[in-house]
Amino acid sequence: MSISISQPSNLSPNEYEVCICSNMVLATVTNSPKVVDKWISEIKPFSRDRLIVGLATETVCQGNPALATLQLCVWNRCLIFELNHCSKIPMSLILFLYDPNKLFVGVGVADNIRKLKDKYSLYVSNTVDLASVANSEPPLKPKKGMMNMTFLRFLAKMVLNWDINEKPTNIILSRWDNQSLSHEQIKYACADAFLSSEIARVWVKIIESYVRSKQN
């Protein structure tokens, strides 16, 4: 199933509607600390118990593993923060990532967390790698050599019964440090974080059991 993107006239210039398997996600693309502050403040009403947050990143380009973007998704709200163009990291984001009442989920999340810490001194308090959880569920164990992006879409099919198009090679290899991201880049960046959060919400009991097993 394809992923579509649009920008209705009622949205601000940095907001987009991304449709993923009939789910409409509001994506905010920005390098502005103030816009990040606003996005996080709008997420607060969702924060009752532990909040599940889909987390993904994009690197600058092939051969340059530095992070270009950080994607966060809560329910149908996605933030694409252009790290390499921001003037400073907002305190709201620092506190959001470090909040122990939030659970950040993704595929290959450990590498993302390490890069956020090493380059931007951003510490993420609670994380779960969906690939590691899948390893504890034999039918979902990733095949040897399966790339993170491919495995995320495999999980979307197995857990959500969603057929999601693979991210095209030209998008994977594109320049994610461009001042303005293309619509194609935005919709796939949004999809990575959204799929992670949706899989985790369906898997919440399995994830809780997995976390307890690691604590024992």
PyMOL commands that set and color helices and strands:
alter all, ss='L'
color gray80, all
select helices_A, chain A and resi 33-46+83-85+91-98+109-120+130-135+138-140+148-160+169-172+183-202+204-215
alter helices_A, ss='H'
color red, helices_A
select strands_A, chain A and resi 3-6+15-20+23-30+51-61+64-74+77-82+102-106+127-129
alter strands_A, ss='S'
color yellow, strands_A
deselect
rebuild
show_as cartoon
